[in-house]
Amino acid sequence: MMYQIKSKMAILVLGLIVLVSCHGLEDLNENPNQIGSDNVDPNLLVGTVISGTAKNVVGLGFGEMAGVMQHTQKDGWSGGHNAYDWSNDSHSWSGYYRLLTNNKTLIEKAEADNLEFHIGVGLVMKAYLFGMITDLWGDAPYSQALRGDEGAEFFDASFDDQKDIYLGIFTDLARANTLLSKNQSEYFSIQQNQDVLYSGTVSQWRKFANSLALRYYMRLSAKEPGLAEEGIRRISSNPGQYPLILDASDDANVDYVGTSTSDSWPTNTKFDVDPQGAYFRIKMAATLVEALQALDDPRLGVWANKIEIPLVLATGEAEDTDDIRNGERYVGQKLVDDHLDIVGVPVDFDKEYVGLPTAIPLGPAYNLKKEFNQGSYNPHVSQLNNIYKEASGPLLKSRLISAAEVHFILAEAALKGWASGGAEAHYNEGVKQSLKAWGLEADYSSYIAGAAYGGLEEIMEQKWIASWTSAAQSWFDYRRTGLPDLQAGPAAKRPALPLRFYYHIDEIDNNTQNAEAAIQKLETTSFKGDDVSNNSAWSKMWLLQGTGEPY
């Protein structure tokens, strides 16, 4: 019987995070008391690695990637979020490598003690973290990473080819699938409270491993279709050998504890009481709001509040009319025209939900807001639902991978002829499982009637919608397929969506030869702009080169 495990995000676990980078370890004195595989309980590291990874997933998927994929926009301090105003000091991978160092210690200790469950967990998390690094940057330190303690020759880690990193991920996940294939009773030393994802349930970790492999085989489908087809066929055709996450009760979700700033939902107003805080700056993007409205999608009401004061055009009245009547604000034509001149987009007179348009020049003034302070309350634009003001709650989760995503992958695979079950059937089930994940399963029958399957565009649109708060995955899909067909806003840094993160200046300065070699392998596009080298957010990594997508 499938059931949902409640988990807690223990963001800080006994200070176990170990200082590491790909370069610079020669500057550290050896600490005889540092945590290593010989003196730490691997169970403690399990919680540290999972919770740290979960926090990064939300940081991306509810942060800048939600801006890129037009799930959200900010009306204050918005350059990186709305306009992709990134540079080579915007995004560092050091936090990912710190987590991978802890994870390496977890695997080493588990190997020494022959703890197969812990080894399997470590391999899944290694695959997840290295997958995030290569998806975000491209080539990266992999085979020689995390080895600074072995000698000076590893201080400047070489960058592995992106393809080799993906192949390593598949190898690790295949081994994890085997290690996690026994009956629960055959594993020992599992501490359920330290596994903040699945409470030590081995079968669910196995589904996680195979679902993650499926994600990455589809990631390679445009670049290496033969490799992708073989992997997807093998996994999807043998559920006994490769069980998958197919029901939302098995989704890889990590809850927030909500006891401090570090373990609470990032827009909470319990710890951030600033009236210009994150909750008041982040709005649903007009792109997503309008897509949901077109589908009469019940998820809109779960994710956003209705506007407090609707706008009404005072037709036939004085052009400078501006007054409140029965809870609505009546405005004259001159105010509407002036708004278009100042903000660059028309007024939205929708009575219920209004999203913030993409990368507009003056977001704080949108929809006739009377004062232009950044991030202050706007009664004419939808705020996020009140649940996002809470520090924790039943829907406030880091969503690492879901049944909805798996079914949409299988729908796309079936469309290609790589999986059985029918594209429409998997599409329908993907929609159903996303609704179930948000407590809306009862709405499925009425909803699907107006959101019927029609092909790849519908699959990718629903997958994009379902990635709410996990928008990085939608970004990776967009790069591969060009869907949904999103357009950069008028104030965006470039007239196209970005494709990758810049290699960070610290890596370029401290690991120069290897970083520069990786940069030379990037392929520039017509949107390179004023970037002085191939190291551009609009350059194509190996994964995208030669695919023709997304531009």
VENLIN-V659232 format. One record per helix or strand of 2 or more residues. SS is the DSSP state (H for helix, E for strand). FROM is the first residue (numbers start at 0). TO is the last residue. If there is no record, write none. Layout:
SS,FROM,TO  SS,FROM,TO
This chain:
H,24,26  H,41,67  E,71,73  H,78,81  H,93,112  H,115,136  E,139,140  H,147,149  H,151,153  E,158,159  H,161,178  H,183,185  H,191,193  H,201,218  H,224,235  H,247,249  E,251,255  H,260,262  H,277,280  E,281,284  H,285,293  H,298,302  E,310,312  E,321,324  E,327,330  H,332,342  H,362,367  E,382,383  H,385,388  E,396,400  H,402,415  H,422,436  H,440,449  H,455,465  H,470,480  H,504,509  H,511,519
